[in-house]
Amino acid sequence: MQLQKKLGLGFIFFGVAIILGMYFVADGGAFLFSALIGLMAIFFGAFQLMLTADLATKPAAKSKPKKARK
């Protein structure tokens, strides 16, 4: 598994853990702030996964041989 894919999944799990953890620990404004940070982590993780998927689907570019000058 690529580092970028591991990073994306890690951020998604981290965001979910923040949201669930702060739901039970924090009150009102603190939970709202923590939930926003958790959502930012989830979106960042999803963005990393999209980049990984985009890189995997691109074919490798073939280099054209340069013409020799005479």
Secondary structure, 3 states (H helix, E strand, C coil): CCHHHHHHHHHHHHHHHHHHHHHHHCCHHHHHHHHHHHHHHHHHHHHHHHHHHHHHHCCCCCCCCCCCCC
